[in-house]
């Protein structure tokens, strides 16, 4: 019997295996794919960022004249971009393999299922663990839209394997995945239409910042408050304000979110408590079954790779007797589009709905010297949300270049419950875009 058996080799699973192995635990990791890393490493986070970077380089090259740099006949080579994407993924997969060997994690390739609270099976083989960690991830949600099985419809996984660019794409869903692919194709001069059922894109964003983001993406045609009725071949029919309209695209991307992988894996048969969002867990990532933990997307709590990382750490700490708990109030999110968007903590609207008395301030990113010098005509804004009673920073939300690399600082400030005066006393390096957070707080 192993100390820990982990089902699923994505971010939550492989990091839990690494952390447990480093602490001397005997660990077995079961992964159904031939490689470790899960959706994030192989079909999500890493390949999409690789392709987005290549598209942004092309866009920046075309617009380099404002900085005094001219590129003659700039062109985008999809085949070469895809090759770089594969190389990047392969290198990182090898890195995960190395870590498993370094920490003596036994890896079993095959589709696992739960037999009981201490037993997992792969085919005819069974593996027992004193503790079990479930990390089976999620998959694209495919809503019951008539015609969704059209050959023109692709998922966020399928689209990473395209061999030629479409001339026109219709993206169903204006969430994080939808907006990142909208940005990718728009940078490459593909005609892009985004159909979103809600009245604004990116539900986790402050609506005011979402409007800024849309303004900074004029190449994308947004159809908000629009419900898709059916798909016929390459045509998408949607209704808005009681009227019907049709869009035609060479490709139709379904970007309507993800759902946890809980079915057909023996969880319910073993007595696990599973709700509409996913496997129910407490702050230590414990399920209702003694000794069984669940981490990552399968819990439905926060479908982000970095959340899964932290969940895996919390589960291992609890198993090892180290006090820890999962906290969700300071988990940052990022949209890696052009421009980028990022946030952490409460938005103004969320704080108001929670009945909090708050103070807010917003400043344009262009007041920042480094931002203006390096990002030129790209706009953006930084908004801070402060609890009026305690003067604690409780939210930071940004649109603009480089946001993805800044938001961790805001997360640290929120997690540490720093007050405005505490942050005002921090010396930020100049010139850096990070100063925008401090500048916004001085506007209060």
C-alpha positions in Angstrom: 0.0 0.0 0.0 1.2 3.5 -0.9 1.0 6.5 1.4 -0.9 8.4 -1.4 -2.4 7.4 -4.7 -3.3 10.2 -7.0 -5.8 10.0 -9.9 -5.0 12.5 -12.6 -1.7 13.9 -13.7 -2.7 17.5 -14.3 -1.4 20.6 -12.3 -3.2 19.6 -9.1 -2.2 15.9 -9.4 1.4 16.2 -10.4 2.2 19.0 -8.0 0.7 17.1 -5.1 2.8 14.1 -6.2 5.9 16.3 -6.2 5.2 17.9 -2.8 4.4 14.5 -1.2 7.4 12.8 -2.7 9.6 15.6 -1.5 8.3 14.9 2.0 9.3 11.2 1.8 5.8 9.8 1.1 5.4 6.8 -1.2 3.3 8.1 -4.1 1.7 6.5 -7.1 0.2 8.7 -9.8 -2.3 7.4 -12.3 -2.8 9.3 -15.6 -4.9 8.2 -18.6 -2.9 10.2 -21.2 0.5 9.1 -22.4 2.1 12.2 -21.0 1.7 14.1 -17.7 0.7 17.7 -17.4 -3.1 17.4 -18.0 -5.1 19.8 -20.1 -3.2 22.9 -18.9 0.2 21.8 -20.0 -0.7 19.8 -23.1 -3.9 21.4 -24.5 -4.6 24.6 -22.6 -2.5 27.1 -20.7 0.9 26.5 -22.2 0.1 25.9 -25.9 -2.4 28.8 -26.0 0.1 31.2 -24.5 2.7 30.1 -27.0 0.4 30.8 -29.9 -0.8 34.1 -28.4 2.8 35.2 -28.0 3.5 34.5 -31.6 0.4 36.4 -32.8 1.3 39.4 -30.5 4.8 39.5 -32.0 3.3 39.6 -35.5 1.0 42.4 -34.4 3.7 44.4 -32.6 5.9 44.0 -35.7 3.2 45.5 -37.9 2.7 48.3 -35.5 6.4 48.9 -34.8 6.6 52.1 -36.8 5.4 54.2 -33.8 8.5 53.1 -32.0 10.8 53.7 -34.9 11.1 50.1 -36.0 10.0 49.0 -39.4 9.4 45.4 -40.6 9.0 44.9 -44.3 6.5 42.3 -45.4 6.0 40.8 -42.0 4.2 37.5 -42.2 2.8 34.9 -39.8 3.9 31.2 -40.4 1.2 29.0 -38.7 3.2 25.9 -39.3 6.3 27.3 -37.6 4.2 28.7 -34.7 2.6 25.3 -34.2 6.1 23.7 -34.2 7.3 26.1 -31.5 4.2 25.3 -29.5 4.9 21.6 -29.6 8.5 22.1 -28.6 7.6 24.2 -25.6 5.1 21.7 -24.5 7.4 18.7 -24.9 10.2 20.5 -22.9 7.8 21.2 -20.0 6.4 17.6 -20.1 9.9 16.3 -19.8 10.4 18.6 -16.8 7.4 17.1 -15.1 8.7 13.6 -15.8 12.0 14.5 -14.3 10.4 15.8 -11.1 8.4 12.6 -10.8 11.6 10.6 -11.0 13.5 13.0 -8.7 10.9 12.5 -5.9 10.4 8.7 -6.5 6.8 9.0 -7.7 5.6 5.8 -9.4 3.6 6.7 -12.5 1.0 4.3 -14.0 -0.5 5.1 -17.5 -4.1 4.1 -17.9 -7.6 5.2 -17.2 -8.2 4.8 -13.5 -11.5 4.4 -11.6 -12.3 4.4 -7.9 -13.2 1.0 -6.3 -13.4 2.2 -2.7 -11.9 4.9 -0.5 -8.5 3.2 -0.5 -8.5 1.5 -3.9 -8.1 2.6 -7.4 -8.2 0.3 -10.4 -6.5 0.6 -13.9 -7.8 -2.2 -16.0 -7.5 -5.4 -14.1 -4.8 -4.0 -11.7 -5.7 -2.4 -8.4 -3.7 0.0 -6.4 -4.2 0.9 -2.7 -3.3 4.0 -0.9 -3.7 5.1 2.7 -4.9 8.4 1.2 -6.3 9.1 -2.2 -6.3 12.4 -4.1 -8.7 12.9 -7.0 -7.5 15.3 -9.7 -9.4 14.3 -12.8 -9.8 17.8 -14.1 -12.5 19.1 -16.5 -13.6 19.0 -20.1 -15.2 21.6 -22.5 -18.9 22.1 -21.9 -21.0 21.3 -24.9 -24.4 22.9 -24.5 -27.4 21.3 -26.1 -27.4 23.4 -29.2 -29.0 21.9 -32.3 -26.3 21.3 -34.9 -23.4 21.4 -32.5 -22.0 18.3 -34.1 -21.3 20.2 -37.3 -17.9 19.6 -38.9 -17.2 23.4 -38.6 -17.5 23.3 -34.8 -14.3 22.9 -32.8 -13.4 22.9 -29.1 -10.6 24.8 -27.4 -8.6 21.6 -27.7 -9.3 21.0 -31.3 -8.4 24.5 -32.4 -4.8 24.0 -31.2 -4.2 21.6 -34.0 -5.5 23.6 -37.0 -3.3 23.5 -40.1 -4.5 26.7 -41.7 -6.1 30.0 -40.5 -9.8 30.6 -41.1 -10.8 33.7 -42.9 -13.6 34.2 -40.5 -14.4 32.6 -37.1 -17.4 32.7 -34.9 -16.7 32.2 -31.2 -19.5 31.1 -29.0 -18.7 32.3 -25.5 -17.1 35.5 -24.3 -15.4 34.1 -21.2 -11.6 33.8 -20.7 -11.1 31.1 -23.3 -13.3 32.8 -25.9 -11.5 36.2 -25.5 -8.0 34.7 -25.7 -8.8 33.0 -29.0 -10.6 36.1 -30.2 -7.5 38.1 -29.5 -5.3 35.5 -31.2 -7.2 35.4 -34.4 -7.8 39.2 -34.4 -4.0 39.8 -34.2 -3.7 37.6 -37.3 -6.3 39.6 -39.3 -8.9 36.9 -39.2 -12.5 38.3 -39.0 -13.7 37.5 -35.5 -17.3 37.4 -34.1 -17.9 36.7 -30.5 -21.5 35.6 -29.5 -22.1 35.9 -25.7 -25.3 35.1 -23.9 -24.6 37.6 -21.0 -24.7 41.3 -21.4 -20.9 41.6 -20.9 -17.8 39.6 -21.5 -15.6 37.9 -18.8 -18.1 37.4 -15.9 -15.3 37.7 -13.3 -14.3 41.2 -14.5 -15.6 44.5 -13.3 -18.1 45.4 -16.0 -16.5 48.8 -16.5 -13.2 47.2 -17.2 -14.8 44.7 -19.5 -16.1 47.6 -21.6 -12.5 49.1 -21.7 -11.2 45.7 -22.9 -13.8 45.6 -25.7 -12.9 49.1 -26.7 -9.3 48.1 -27.0 -10.2 45.2 -29.3 -12.0 47.1 -32.2 -11.2 44.3 -34.7 -13.6 42.0 -32.8 -17.3 42.2 -33.5 -19.2 41.5 -30.2 -22.7 40.2 -30.1 -23.7 40.5 -26.4 -27.0 39.4 -24.8 -27.3 36.9 -27.7 -28.5 33.4 -27.3 -27.4 30.8 -29.9 -30.4 29.0 -31.2 -28.8 26.5 -33.7 -25.9 25.7 -35.9 -26.3 24.7 -39.5 -23.1 23.8 -41.2 -21.0 26.9 -40.9 -23.9 29.1 -39.9 -24.7 30.2 -36.4 -28.2 31.5 -35.7 -28.8 33.6 -32.6 -31.5 35.7 -31.0 -31.2 39.1 -29.5 -33.9 41.5 -28.3 -36.5 39.2 -29.8 -34.9 39.2 -33.2 -33.0 36.5 -35.1 -29.7 36.9 -36.8 -27.2 34.6 -38.5 -23.4 34.6 -38.7 -21.3 32.5 -41.0 -17.8 31.4 -40.2 -15.2 29.0 -41.7 -14.8 27.8 -38.2 -17.0 27.9 -35.1 -15.3 27.7 -31.7 -17.3 26.5 -28.7 -15.9 28.4 -25.7 -18.8 27.9 -23.3 -16.9 26.9 -20.3 -15.8 23.6 -18.8 -17.4 20.9 -16.6 -15.7 18.6 -14.0 -14.8 15.1 -14.9 -16.8 13.1 -12.3 -18.9 10.6 -14.4 -17.9 7.0 -15.1 -15.0 7.0 -12.6 -16.7 5.1 -9.7 -16.9 8.1 -7.5 -20.7 8.0 -6.8 -20.6 4.2 -6.5 -18.0 4.6 -3.7 -20.3 7.0 -1.9 -18.6 10.3 -2.8 -20.6 13.5 -2.3 -20.9 15.2 -5.7 -22.8 18.4 -6.3 -23.8 20.3 -9.4 -20.4 22.1 -9.4 -18.3 19.0 -8.8 -16.9 17.0 -5.9 -17.7 18.7 -2.6 -14.6 19.4 -0.4 -13.9 21.4 2.8 -11.0 23.9 3.4 -8.5 21.0 3.7 -9.7 19.6 0.3 -11.2 16.6 2.1 -14.2 14.9 0.6 -16.9 13.2 2.6 -15.0 9.9 2.4 -12.3 9.5 5.0 -8.8 9.8 3.6 -10.0 10.9 0.2 -9.2 14.4 -1.1 -10.1 16.2 -4.3 -8.2 19.1 -6.0 -8.4 21.2 -9.1 -11.2 21.6 -11.7 -13.0 18.4 -10.5 -14.2 20.4 -7.4 -15.7 23.1 -9.6 -14.6 25.8 -7.1 -12.0 27.7 -9.2 -11.0 26.3 -12.6 -7.6 27.7 -12.7 -4.3 25.8 -12.9 -2.7 27.9 -10.1 -5.7 27.2 -7.9 -5.2 23.5 -8.5 -1.5 23.8 -7.6 -2.4 25.4 -4.2 -5.2 22.8 -3.6 -2.7 20.0 -4.2 -0.4 21.6 -1.6 -3.2 22.0 0.9 -4.2 18.4 0.5 -0.6 17.1 1.0 -0.1 19.3 4.0 -3.2 18.0 5.6 -2.1 14.4 4.9 1.3 15.2 6.4 -0.2 16.8 9.5 0.7 20.3 8.6 -2.1 22.8 9.4 -3.3 24.5 6.2 -6.5 25.5 4.5 -7.6 26.7 1.1 -8.6 30.3 0.9 -10.2 31.7 -2.2 -10.5 35.5 -1.6 -7.1 36.3 -3.0 -6.8 34.0 -6.1 -5.8 36.0 -9.2 -7.2 35.5 -12.6 -5.7 36.6 -16.0 -6.9 36.9 -19.6 -3.8 36.7 -21.8 -5.3 38.7 -24.7 -4.1 41.9 -26.3 -4.5 43.9 -24.1 -4.2 41.6 -21.1 -6.7 41.8 -18.2 -6.2 40.6 -14.7 -7.8 40.8 -11.3 -7.8 39.6 -7.7 -10.3 40.0 -4.9 -13.6 41.9 -4.9 -14.9 44.0 -7.7 -16.9 47.1 -6.8 -20.1 45.3 -7.8 -19.3 42.2 -5.7 -18.4 44.2 -2.7 -21.6 46.2 -2.9 -23.6 42.9 -3.3 -21.9 41.7 -0.1 -23.1 44.8 1.7 -19.6 46.2 2.2 -18.8 49.9 2.6 -16.0 50.6 0.1 -13.8 53.2 -1.5 -12.6 52.8 -5.1 -10.3 54.6 -7.4 -9.5 54.1 -11.1 -6.5 55.5 -13.1 -5.7 55.1 -16.8 -2.6 53.0 -17.5 -1.2 55.7 -19.7 -0.4 57.9 -16.7 2.4 55.3 -16.0 5.7 56.2 -17.6 6.9 52.7 -18.4 3.5 51.7 -19.8 3.3 54.7 -22.1 6.9 54.3 -23.3 6.5 50.6 -24.1 2.9 50.0 -25.0 2.2 53.1 -27.0 -1.4 53.4 -28.2 -2.7 50.5 -26.2 -5.1 51.8 -23.5 -6.0 50.4 -20.1 -7.1 51.1 -16.6 -6.3 50.0 -13.0 -9.0 50.0 -10.4 -8.5 49.4 -6.7 -11.2 48.5 -4.1 -10.7 49.3 -0.4 -12.8 48.3 2.6 -13.8 51.7 4.0 -14.0 50.6 7.6 -10.6 48.8 7.9 -8.8 50.6 5.1 -7.7 47.2 3.8 -7.1 46.6 0.1 -9.7 44.0 -1.0 -9.5 44.2 -4.8 -7.3 45.1 -7.7 -8.5 44.9 -11.4 -6.5 45.9 -14.5 -6.7 46.0 -18.2 -3.5 46.8 -20.2 -0.2 45.3 -21.2 1.8 43.3 -18.6 -1.1 42.8 -16.2 -0.4 39.1 -15.9 3.0 39.8 -14.4 1.6 42.4 -11.9 -1.4 40.7 -10.4 0.6 38.4 -8.1 1.7 41.5 -6.1 -1.9 42.6 -5.6 -2.7 39.0 -4.5 0.0 39.2 -1.9 -1.3 42.5 -0.6 -4.8 41.2 -0.4 -3.8 37.9 1.2 -1.6 39.8 3.8 -4.6 42.2 4.5 -2.4 45.3 3.9 -4.0 48.7 4.6 -3.7 51.5 2.1 -1.1 53.3 4.3 1.0 50.1 4.4 1.1 49.9 0.6 1.8 53.6 0.2 4.9 53.0 2.2 6.2 50.3 -0.1 8.9 51.4 -2.5 8.0 50.4 -6.0 10.9 50.4 -8.6 10.7 53.2 -11.1 9.9 53.1 -13.9 7.7 50.0 -13.8 4.1 49.4 -14.6 3.6 48.0 -11.1 3.6 51.6 -9.8 0.1 51.9 -11.2 -1.3 50.1 -8.2 0.3 52.6 -5.8 -0.8 55.5 -7.9 -4.4 54.3 -7.8 -4.3 54.0 -4.0 -3.0 57.6 -3.8 -6.1 58.6 -5.7 -8.4 57.6 -2.8 
